[in-house]
Amino acid sequence: SGARVRRACNTKLPQYLERGIDVKFSDVAGLGKIREELEEIVKFFTHGEMYRRRGVKIPGGILLCGPPGVGKTLLAKAVAGEAGVNFFSISASQFVEIYVGVGASRVRALYQEARENAPSVVFIDELDAVGRERGLIKGSGGQERDATLNQLLVCLDGFEGKGEVITIASTNRPDILDPALVRPGRFDRKIYIPKPGLIGRIEILKVHARKKPMAPDVDYMAVASMTDGMVGAELANIVEVAAINMMRDARTEITTDDLIQAAQIEERGMLDRKERSPEMWKQVAINEAAMAVVAVNFPDLRNIEFLTIAPRAGRDLGYVRMKMDHVKFKEGIRQSLLDHITVQIAPRAADELWYGEHQFSTIWAETADNARSAARTFVLGGLSDKHYGLSDFWVADRINDIDSEALRILHMCYDRAKEILHRNRNLMDAVVDILVEKKSLTKEGFFKLVELHGSLQPMPPSV
Ligand code: ADP
């Protein structure tokens, strides 16, 4: 009966298998040189025997690093598609469970399926959700995550050198991964996928236009020029929205104008495709409002053009569009950088003011990271009272001093953000209310509220 049970288990449908993956490298545009590296990975599958015979070690895991929406998932699928192997995928955020042991058992099941259906690609999205350096998260959630991470390490080691199962993981934060993950034999290959440049954007638009009835004279350059900073996911979406535009007008060809209009919609983040709870909308609104309300207090940052909390294709939470002069090398830079840090840490301060000190939300994680690195830049740039410079960075015992000085700056900016938010509580409430209701706020709308409710005082420099 034991054998029967085992067979019954084996015939269970694999949960993590994605069927019918039909992605090829030609579906992924704007890769340039990265493509060669990926072709080599395909060869590990198609010419595995040759590599093994020559004693070339096949990597256990490949890390695709880059911001959301640049095509990391698409690339992992293309590797499986080109090699003609099975594709198993899971998002690491699914590993991170409240119940102890669930994450680890999912990892085991995932790899068991992949092995039984080898050759295969295992794709782990958002590896940093589970792969953050151990001990950084306190409490029972941290323990559970450690158990999951340990299980993942065991699974990665189990396949070392075999070349039958290759793991591809994506992350936007390779720098915070647990060192154990990136040891040889594990994720020992990193491939960086940047946001596409102008030419890359043209190519991506064209890939997505391939299956659409485009007008023969479409000006891709014009669309690519106005989408600076956008990633593949957003560009793909622009083509889709342009097609809808065409359909609505009962036309038969997509024109440059359709694309431009769609790009503007994308830019403004008007697409609420995701479901959010009312609490979540409010939290995101507080996050974005905090940045705008603090920024409007600062001369270099007060040029706020647009606020939105609508989720966008690039999975942003929302954004505040500020027009600013980025580089100010003159006297202004010191205060300007402090102001910038204060704006970036404002969402964290708002979280404390609105939800209490022990409320844990992660909405502000990204901007808090910006603040942290800007504080370091501040210290290393020799701008703090203690005159550290870039050369101190290489002296091991100085690094702690630099970090604690950066932390001091960060705390000061944090207090300053809190003070501004506290003083502008009415303005915050008004901005949050409108954002929750309308999802966005124009420049004129925002400044009207500032006029009505704001309490902007010229403030003395804080440090
Ligand atoms: P990531 O995994 O980096 O967050 P995805 O692979 O999920 O990004 O990208 C989402 C979608 O965006 C893809 O399915 C594809 O339609 C489009 N896309 C992203 N990057 C590219 C690219 N380089 N070429 C073509 N399409 C792309």
Residues whose N, C-alpha, C, O or C-beta is under 5 A from the ligand:
A	BS01	ADP	D27 V28 A29 P67 P68 G69 V70 G71 K72 T73 L74 I204 V207 G232 A233 A236
